[in-house]
Amino acid sequence: MSEFQLYADEFCEADQVDLVGFSCRDTKHGRYCTEWILGPDAMESIANYGTKVWLFRNATGQIVGYGSVGTVRWRWPLPDGSYTSLLYIPMLGIDRRFQGQPPDAQWRYSRQIMNHLIAEANSLNRERKKPSEYLLLLVDPKNEAAIKLYARFDFELLPGVTRGLGHRVMKHRLYQ
Ligand SMILES: CC(C)(COP(=O)(O)OP(=O)(O)OC[C@H]1O[C@@H](n2cnc3c(N)ncnc32)[C@H](O)[C@@H]1OP(=O)(O)O)[C@@H](O)C(=O)NCCC(=O)NCCS
């Protein structure tokens, strides 16, 4: 097993002490993602919407990052289809010390986290009475690192659709 292997555990309140000092960088996107996991949003999303949130640790127990999978109720197809419950990645982030690491792309932490989230989304989808055709997410169009990462995992930008504060929607086809 590689020293870069990550281990996923479902996030719970008791993990908050281990997150002291966790930071996805002091940038607009980084601060937003840090606040989501350090503040009340993550626990509220779990309690109110059944979102699953994982912390990813390395072999020495350091928290490398986090990710989440949940559902949203959006009109689908956007913008004016009927209201549908869809699988969705609310948030993910990697601590600044681990972004772009390790250099070996095969073990890149972003890749391990995305693989986990997509596998979990497919597994949740198999349990649904009405499977979701796509896994969706919102991304700030200026967040180049995130857009490149998602594109590597076959997420496509929906042309001409923005939501909230100008965020773009990306979709990844799930197994049916
Ligand atoms: C988005 C995030 C999870 C990606 O993790 P990462 O470790 O930086 O990912 P990678 O090293 O695999 O980089 C992804 C791609 O972006 C590129 N990249 C990294 N930083 C970049 C930057 N500042 N500007 C432009 N491209 C950048 C990388 O070169 C790579 O491109 P490639 O696939 O062509 O090689 C991480 O940067 C992060 O936590 N950011 C802050 C929180 C955030 O934005 N979360 C997502 C939205 S909620």
The ligand as a MOL file (V3000), in Angstrom:
LIG
                    3D

  0  0  0     0  0            999 V3000
M  V30 BEGIN CTAB
M  V30 COUNTS 48 50 0 0 0
M  V30 BEGIN ATOM
M  V30 1 C -10.2320 22.3620 -5.8020 0
M  V30 2 C -9.2190 21.4970 -5.0270 0
M  V30 3 C -9.9730 20.4470 -4.2050 0
M  V30 4 C -8.3290 20.7870 -6.0540 0
M  V30 5 O -7.3180 20.0970 -5.3460 0
M  V30 6 P -5.7850 20.1970 -5.8340 0
M  V30 7 O -4.9620 19.3790 -4.9420 0
M  V30 8 O -5.4670 21.6400 -5.9770 0
M  V30 9 O -5.9550 19.4830 -7.2740 0
M  V30 10 P -4.8860 19.1380 -8.3790 0
M  V30 11 O -3.4930 19.3550 -7.8800 0
M  V30 12 O -5.2680 17.8250 -8.8980 0
M  V30 13 O -5.1550 20.2890 -9.4590 0
M  V30 14 C -6.2490 20.2510 -10.3460 0
M  V30 15 C -5.8630 20.9890 -11.6180 0
M  V30 16 O -5.8810 22.4090 -11.3790 0
M  V30 17 C -4.6120 22.9920 -11.6850 0
M  V30 18 N -4.4270 24.0730 -10.7210 0
M  V30 19 C -4.0930 23.9680 -9.4210 0
M  V30 20 N -4.0910 25.1880 -8.8560 0
M  V30 21 C -4.4460 26.0650 -9.8350 0
M  V30 22 C -4.6360 27.4690 -9.8730 0
M  V30 23 N -4.4630 28.2280 -8.7880 0
M  V30 24 N -5.0090 28.0160 -11.0480 0
M  V30 25 C -5.1930 27.2880 -12.1590 0
M  V30 26 N -5.0640 25.9290 -12.1840 0
M  V30 27 C -4.6660 25.3490 -11.0350 0
M  V30 28 C -3.6300 21.8480 -11.5570 0
M  V30 29 O -2.4650 22.0800 -12.3080 0
M  V30 30 C -4.4420 20.6930 -12.1120 0
M  V30 31 O -4.4920 20.7660 -13.5310 0
M  V30 32 P -4.2110 19.4990 -14.4690 0
M  V30 33 O -5.3680 18.5400 -14.2250 0
M  V30 34 O -4.1920 20.0630 -15.8250 0
M  V30 35 O -2.9000 18.9440 -13.9780 0
M  V30 36 C -8.3070 22.3450 -4.0900 0
M  V30 37 O -7.5600 23.2510 -4.8790 0
M  V30 38 C -9.0680 23.1030 -3.0210 0
M  V30 39 O -9.3540 22.5630 -1.9630 0
M  V30 40 N -9.3700 24.3850 -3.3220 0
M  V30 41 C -10.0460 25.2400 -2.3750 0
M  V30 42 C -11.4550 24.7630 -2.1390 0
M  V30 43 C -12.2510 24.6260 -3.4380 0
M  V30 44 O -12.1350 25.4370 -4.3440 0
M  V30 45 N -13.0940 23.5650 -3.4870 0
M  V30 46 C -13.9220 23.2710 -4.6410 0
M  V30 47 C -15.1180 24.1110 -4.7490 0
M  V30 48 S -16.1730 24.0310 -3.3710 0
M  V30 END ATOM
M  V30 BEGIN BOND
M  V30 1 1 1 2
M  V30 2 1 2 3
M  V30 3 1 2 4
M  V30 4 1 2 36
M  V30 5 1 4 5
M  V30 6 1 5 6
M  V30 7 2 6 7
M  V30 8 1 6 8
M  V30 9 1 6 9
M  V30 10 1 9 10
M  V30 11 2 10 11
M  V30 12 1 10 12
M  V30 13 1 10 13
M  V30 14 1 13 14
M  V30 15 1 14 15
M  V30 16 1 15 16
M  V30 17 1 15 30
M  V30 18 1 16 17
M  V30 19 1 17 18
M  V30 20 1 17 28
M  V30 21 1 18 19
M  V30 22 1 18 27
M  V30 23 2 19 20
M  V30 24 1 20 21
M  V30 25 1 21 22
M  V30 26 2 21 27
M  V30 27 1 22 23
M  V30 28 2 22 24
M  V30 29 1 24 25
M  V30 30 2 25 26
M  V30 31 1 26 27
M  V30 32 1 28 29
M  V30 33 1 28 30
M  V30 34 1 30 31
M  V30 35 1 31 32
M  V30 36 2 32 33
M  V30 37 1 32 34
M  V30 38 1 32 35
M  V30 39 1 36 37
M  V30 40 1 36 38
M  V30 41 2 38 39
M  V30 42 1 38 40
M  V30 43 1 40 41
M  V30 44 1 41 42
M  V30 45 1 42 43
M  V30 46 2 43 44
M  V30 47 1 43 45
M  V30 48 1 45 46
M  V30 49 1 46 47
M  V30 50 1 47 48
M  V30 END BOND
M  V30 END CTAB
M  END
